[in-house]
Structures are given as C-alpha cells and as structure tokens.
Amino acid sequence: MNAGAVNRGDIAIVKWHNVVMHQLILLRHAKATPLVIGGSDHDRALTDDGRGAARRIGQAMRRAGLAPDVVLVSSAVRTQQTLDALEEAQLWNELPNIDTLPALYMAAANQLRDLLRELPETVRSALVIGHNPGLQELAQSLAGGMAPAGGPAPLARLEQEFPTAALAEFLVTTQWRKLGTGGAALQRFLQPSDLKTA
C-alpha cells in the first residue's frame, strides 16, 4: 500500500495532501521571420501574424486560468517576443518568476526534461517557451501515448504537429525530479487556428 494511504476495509484511500500535482505548459514560440543570408537564427523576430497569434494564445490561457508562477524561456528573440505578447494579453495579474535560459535555445527533449527536473517542488505551475523539435518530442514522451480524458483527438493532433504558438498543457503527478516518459497527463493541446481572430 502507498505510504500515504489509509485502509478502510478493502479500499485504500490516498490522503490528498500526499498527492504530488504540478501543471506544466509547453508553448512553442509564435511565427518568426525567415532566416536571411548572413543573419542569425537566434535573432529572428516575430512577424505581425506571429505576435497576433501569441496574443490570442495568451488571452485563451487567461480565460482557461493557465497563469503559471514560473516561466522558463529561451534566449532567442522570437521566444522573448512571444513572452512579451503573453504579457500584452494580460495573462498575469502578477508577473511570475521569469528565467531566460540560453540552454533552452533549440534544446532537445532530454535537455528540456533535465531542466524541468531541477525545479523546486514549491513550483506549482511552470511554462516553458521554446522551440521544435524538442518541445514536440518532449510532449509526446510525457504523454506516453495515453489519450486525455476528453478523448484521443488532442493526442493525435500533438503527434502530427506542434505548430508555432501551439500550447500543450500537462498534469504532472510526480515530483519534478522524477519527470519522465509517460509521467504526465495531457490536458489540452491548443493551436492558434483553434481560436477566433481577436
């Protein structure tokens, strides 16, 4: 029996205060300008459409109550501007703790996972603003092929693509340091195309 459970007859009841639950939101940067010859990928800025899509995602997050208390954001211009657009959408009543991490720039799935494993348990909700393919690969790994309660459609969409300004929300039921394959439940997968133009 779980150490945090009590036994009442044949039913094991887990005490609520022993259940570890965190919220994890993975957000890909919004659409950026193409790379020009001699230019830097790191310095690519958002297009006007990209900034609008990021604002719409921010508004949708606010409506859904997705206002994380910690934000981990890549140092790239397009991820920083995506964060700016979320702030323009008034996502937070109070600004969260924001960490700009150069290591998030084009990070692979295992690198993203390792950074998340370093979060303290006091972090209730974390948002990562980063890049593909690492974000999509991490999201697929965390979901572990398990469809959310709302059905298989969000998982199927996640497996097909993770477009710019798309968002995947997970419920993590382990300690951050134990985050791994199949260690989170996909709650929603949201793309700008799902939202009406604001």
TORLO-578967 format. One record per residue (C-alpha): residue in one letter; x, y, z; residue number from 0. Coordinates in Angstrom, 2 decimals, m for minus. Example, Ala and Ser with C-alpha at 12.3 -4.5 7.8 and 13.67 -1.06 7.14 Angstrom:
<sites>
+-----+---------+---------+---------+-----+
! res !      px !      py !      pz !   n !
+-----+---------+---------+---------+-----+
!   A !   12.30 !   m4.50 !    7.80 !   0 !
!   S !   13.67 !   m1.06 !    7.14 !   1 !
+-----+---------+---------+---------+-----+
</sites>
This chain:
<sites>
+-----+---------+---------+---------+-----+
! res !      px !      py !      pz !   n !
+-----+---------+---------+---------+-----+
!   M !    0.00 !    0.00 !    0.00 !   0 !
!   N !    1.13 !    3.55 !   m0.69 !   1 !
!   A !    2.77 !    5.12 !    2.36 !   2 !
!   G !    0.30 !    7.97 !    2.14 !   3 !
!   A !   m2.77 !    5.74 !    2.05 !   4 !
!   V !   m5.14 !    4.61 !    4.78 !   5 !
!   N !   m7.01 !    1.33 !    4.63 !   6 !
!   R !  m10.78 !    1.27 !    5.18 !   7 !
!   G !  m11.90 !   m2.27 !    4.69 !   8 !
!   D !  m10.90 !   m3.32 !    1.20 !   9 !
!   I !  m10.49 !    0.25 !   m0.06 !  10 !
!   A !   m7.17 !    2.10 !    0.02 !  11 !
!   I !   m7.73 !    5.85 !    0.24 !  12 !
!   V !   m4.84 !    8.13 !   m0.65 !  13 !
!   K !   m4.62 !   11.19 !    1.55 !  14 !
!   W !   m4.97 !   14.25 !   m0.67 !  15 !
!   H !   m2.04 !   16.10 !    0.87 !  16 !
!   N !    0.34 !   13.30 !   m0.15 !  17 !
!   V !   m0.55 !   13.52 !   m3.83 !  18 !
!   V !    2.04 !   15.49 !   m5.81 !  19 !
!   M !    0.49 !   17.50 !   m8.63 !  20 !
!   H !    2.04 !   20.11 !  m10.87 !  21 !
!   Q !    0.95 !   21.86 !  m14.03 !  22 !
!   L !    3.32 !   22.00 !  m16.99 !  23 !
!   I !    2.67 !   24.10 !  m20.08 !  24 !
!   L !    4.83 !   23.78 !  m23.18 !  25 !
!   L !    4.49 !   26.69 !  m25.62 !  26 !
!   R !    6.26 !   26.93 !  m28.93 !  27 !
!   H !    7.28 !   30.43 !  m29.97 !  28 !
!   A !    4.99 !   32.21 !  m32.43 !  29 !
!   K !    5.73 !   32.56 !  m36.14 !  30 !
!   A !    9.01 !   34.33 !  m36.89 !  31 !
!   T !   10.54 !   35.96 !  m39.92 !  32 !
!   P !   12.54 !   33.69 !  m42.24 !  33 !
!   L !   16.27 !   33.36 !  m41.78 !  34 !
!   V !   18.11 !   35.66 !  m44.17 !  35 !
!   I !   21.50 !   35.01 !  m45.70 !  36 !
!   G !   24.16 !   36.12 !  m43.27 !  37 !
!   G !   21.60 !   36.56 !  m40.50 !  38 !
!   S !   21.34 !   34.85 !  m37.13 !  39 !
!   D !   18.62 !   32.30 !  m36.37 !  40 !
!   H !   18.80 !   33.36 !  m32.72 !  41 !
!   D !   17.85 !   36.94 !  m33.69 !  42 !
!   R !   14.80 !   36.17 !  m35.83 !  43 !
!   A !   11.85 !   38.33 !  m34.73 !  44 !
!   L !    8.12 !   37.58 !  m34.74 !  45 !
!   T !    6.02 !   38.51 !  m37.72 !  46 !
!   D !    2.91 !   40.61 !  m37.20 !  47 !
!   D !    0.81 !   37.44 !  m37.61 !  48 !
!   G !    3.02 !   35.69 !  m35.08 !  49 !
!   R !    2.59 !   38.43 !  m32.50 !  50 !
!   G !   m1.19 !   38.34 !  m33.01 !  51 !
!   A !   m1.27 !   34.55 !  m32.62 !  52 !
!   A !    0.76 !   34.76 !  m29.40 !  53 !
!   R !   m1.64 !   37.37 !  m28.01 !  54 !
!   R !   m4.63 !   35.14 !  m28.85 !  55 !
!   I !   m2.98 !   32.20 !  m27.11 !  56 !
!   G !   m2.31 !   34.44 !  m24.10 !  57 !
!   Q !   m5.95 !   35.50 !  m24.00 !  58 !
!   A !   m7.06 !   31.86 !  m24.24 !  59 !
!   M !   m4.69 !   30.95 !  m21.40 !  60 !
!   R !   m6.15 !   33.70 !  m19.24 !  61 !
!   R !   m9.71 !   32.51 !  m19.92 !  62 !
!   A !   m8.67 !   28.95 !  m19.01 !  63 !
!   G !   m6.88 !   30.03 !  m15.83 !  64 !
!   L !   m3.47 !   28.97 !  m17.14 !  65 !
!   A !   m1.26 !   31.55 !  m15.42 !  66 !
!   P !    1.93 !   29.73 !  m14.35 !  67 !
!   D !    4.03 !   31.03 !  m11.49 !  68 !
!   V !    7.36 !   30.19 !  m13.19 !  69 !
!   V !    8.34 !   30.82 !  m16.81 !  70 !
!   L !   11.42 !   29.27 !  m18.41 !  71 !
!   V !   12.09 !   30.97 !  m21.74 !  72 !
!   S !   14.73 !   30.56 !  m24.40 !  73 !
!   S !   17.06 !   33.49 !  m25.01 !  74 !
!   A !   16.08 !   33.68 !  m28.70 !  75 !
!   V !   14.40 !   36.90 !  m29.84 !  76 !
!   R !   11.30 !   35.04 !  m31.08 !  77 !
!   T !   10.70 !   33.34 !  m27.72 !  78 !
!   Q !   11.29 !   36.58 !  m25.81 !  79 !
!   Q !    8.80 !   38.37 !  m28.06 !  80 !
!   T !    6.30 !   35.54 !  m27.58 !  81 !
!   L !    6.56 !   36.14 !  m23.83 !  82 !
!   D !    6.06 !   39.88 !  m24.43 !  83 !
!   A !    2.86 !   39.11 !  m26.36 !  84 !
!   L !    1.54 !   36.99 !  m23.47 !  85 !
!   E !    2.13 !   39.94 !  m21.17 !  86 !
!   E !    0.32 !   42.23 !  m23.66 !  87 !
!   A !   m2.63 !   39.82 !  m23.41 !  88 !
!   Q !   m2.65 !   40.48 !  m19.64 !  89 !
!   L !   m2.17 !   36.82 !  m18.85 !  90 !
!   W !   m0.93 !   37.52 !  m15.32 !  91 !
!   N !   m2.34 !   39.70 !  m12.60 !  92 !
!   E !    1.10 !   39.49 !  m11.02 !  93 !
!   L !    4.19 !   38.72 !  m13.07 !  94 !
!   P !    5.64 !   35.23 !  m12.47 !  95 !
!   N !    9.26 !   34.38 !  m11.85 !  96 !
!   I !   10.82 !   34.52 !  m15.32 !  97 !
!   D !   14.13 !   32.82 !  m16.12 !  98 !
!   T !   15.73 !   33.37 !  m19.51 !  99 !
!   L !   17.84 !   30.28 !  m20.14 ! 100 !
!   P !   20.26 !   30.18 !  m23.10 ! 101 !
!   A !   20.26 !   26.39 !  m22.69 ! 102 !
!   L !   16.63 !   26.33 !  m23.88 ! 103 !
!   Y !   17.59 !   27.64 !  m27.31 ! 104 !
!   M !   16.95 !   24.71 !  m29.67 ! 105 !
!   A !   17.17 !   22.30 !  m26.72 ! 106 !
!   A !   16.49 !   18.61 !  m27.34 ! 107 !
!   A !   13.72 !   16.81 !  m25.45 ! 108 !
!   N !   16.09 !   15.25 !  m22.91 ! 109 !
!   Q !   17.70 !   18.64 !  m22.21 ! 110 !
!   L !   14.28 !   20.19 !  m21.61 ! 111 !
!   R !   13.34 !   17.34 !  m19.30 ! 112 !
!   D !   16.55 !   17.70 !  m17.32 ! 113 !
!   L !   15.94 !   21.43 !  m16.82 ! 114 !
!   L !   12.42 !   20.73 !  m15.59 ! 115 !
!   R !   13.74 !   18.12 !  m13.16 ! 116 !
!   E !   15.67 !   20.89 !  m11.42 ! 117 !
!   L !   12.52 !   22.82 !  m10.50 ! 118 !
!   P !   11.80 !   23.02 !   m6.76 ! 119 !
!   E !    8.68 !   21.27 !   m5.52 ! 120 !
!   T !    7.25 !   24.63 !   m4.45 ! 121 !
!   V !    6.67 !   25.44 !   m8.14 ! 122 !
!   R !    3.00 !   24.71 !   m8.72 ! 123 !
!   S !    2.85 !   25.57 !  m12.41 ! 124 !
!   A !    5.62 !   26.03 !  m14.97 ! 125 !
!   L !    5.58 !   27.37 !  m18.51 ! 126 !
!   V !    8.35 !   26.59 !  m21.00 ! 127 !
!   I !    8.57 !   28.81 !  m24.10 ! 128 !
!   G !   10.88 !   27.11 !  m26.55 ! 129 !
!   H !   11.47 !   25.53 !  m29.93 ! 130 !
!   N !   10.74 !   22.49 !  m32.03 ! 131 !
!   P !   11.58 !   19.70 !  m32.48 ! 132 !
!   G !   12.49 !   19.45 !  m28.79 ! 133 !
!   L !    9.14 !   20.68 !  m27.45 ! 134 !
!   Q !    7.05 !   18.29 !  m29.53 ! 135 !
!   E !    9.31 !   15.35 !  m28.72 ! 136 !
!   L !    9.14 !   16.14 !  m25.00 ! 137 !
!   A !    5.35 !   16.50 !  m25.15 ! 138 !
!   Q !    4.98 !   13.16 !  m26.92 ! 139 !
!   S !    7.29 !   11.50 !  m24.40 ! 140 !
!   L !    5.44 !   12.90 !  m21.39 ! 141 !
!   A !    2.06 !   11.87 !  m22.76 ! 142 !
!   G !    3.39 !    8.35 !  m23.35 ! 143 !
!   G !    0.70 !    7.64 !  m25.93 ! 144 !
!   M !   m2.09 !    7.98 !  m23.36 ! 145 !
!   A !   m5.11 !    9.95 !  m24.57 ! 146 !
!   P !   m6.53 !   12.65 !  m22.27 ! 147 !
!   A !   m9.91 !   12.26 !  m20.61 ! 148 !
!   G !  m11.53 !   14.24 !  m23.43 ! 149 !
!   G !  m10.61 !   11.55 !  m25.95 ! 150 !
!   P !   m7.77 !   10.70 !  m28.35 ! 151 !
!   A !   m8.12 !   13.74 !  m30.65 ! 152 !
!   P !   m5.72 !   16.10 !  m28.78 ! 153 !
!   L !   m3.06 !   13.40 !  m28.56 ! 154 !
!   A !   m3.43 !   12.56 !  m32.25 ! 155 !
!   R !   m3.02 !   16.24 !  m33.15 ! 156 !
!   L !    0.04 !   16.52 !  m30.91 ! 157 !
!   E !    1.63 !   13.53 !  m32.60 ! 158 !
!   Q !    1.06 !   15.05 !  m36.04 ! 159 !
!   E !    2.41 !   18.54 !  m35.46 ! 160 !
!   F !    3.32 !   21.21 !  m32.92 ! 161 !
!   P !    2.90 !   24.43 !  m34.93 ! 162 !
!   T !    4.13 !   27.87 !  m33.93 ! 163 !
!   A !    2.29 !   29.36 !  m30.92 ! 164 !
!   A !    0.80 !   25.95 !  m30.07 ! 165 !
!   L !    0.37 !   25.01 !  m26.42 ! 166 !
!   A !    0.31 !   21.66 !  m24.63 ! 167 !
!   E !   m0.87 !   21.53 !  m21.01 ! 168 !
!   F !    0.02 !   18.59 !  m18.77 ! 169 !
!   L !   m0.86 !   17.45 !  m15.29 ! 170 !
!   V !    2.29 !   16.10 !  m13.65 ! 171 !
!   T !    1.60 !   13.71 !  m10.76 ! 172 !
!   T !    5.20 !   13.02 !   m9.78 ! 173 !
!   Q !    7.89 !   15.17 !   m8.22 ! 174 !
!   W !    9.61 !   17.38 !  m10.77 ! 175 !
!   R !   12.87 !   15.47 !  m10.29 ! 176 !
!   K !   11.11 !   12.24 !  m11.34 ! 177 !
!   L !    9.60 !   13.66 !  m14.53 ! 178 !
!   G !    9.93 !   11.10 !  m17.30 ! 179 !
!   T !    8.29 !    9.17 !  m20.10 ! 180 !
!   G !    4.57 !    8.76 !  m19.53 ! 181 !
!   G !    4.88 !   10.83 !  m16.35 ! 182 !
!   A !    2.23 !   13.41 !  m17.21 ! 183 !
!   A !   m1.36 !   13.50 !  m18.43 ! 184 !
!   L !   m2.14 !   15.66 !  m21.45 ! 185 !
!   Q !   m4.95 !   18.03 !  m20.51 ! 186 !
!   R !   m5.25 !   20.07 !  m23.68 ! 187 !
!   F !   m3.48 !   20.85 !  m26.93 ! 188 !
!   L !   m4.30 !   24.27 !  m28.31 ! 189 !
!   Q !   m3.29 !   25.88 !  m31.59 ! 190 !
!   P !   m3.90 !   29.45 !  m32.77 ! 191 !
!   S !   m6.08 !   28.04 !  m35.56 ! 192 !
!   D !   m8.47 !   26.83 !  m32.85 ! 193 !
!   L !   m9.14 !   30.42 !  m31.81 ! 194 !
!   K !  m11.15 !   33.14 !  m33.47 ! 195 !
!   T !   m9.20 !   36.20 !  m34.54 ! 196 !
!   A !   m9.29 !   38.78 !  m31.77 ! 197 !
+-----+---------+---------+---------+-----+
</sites>
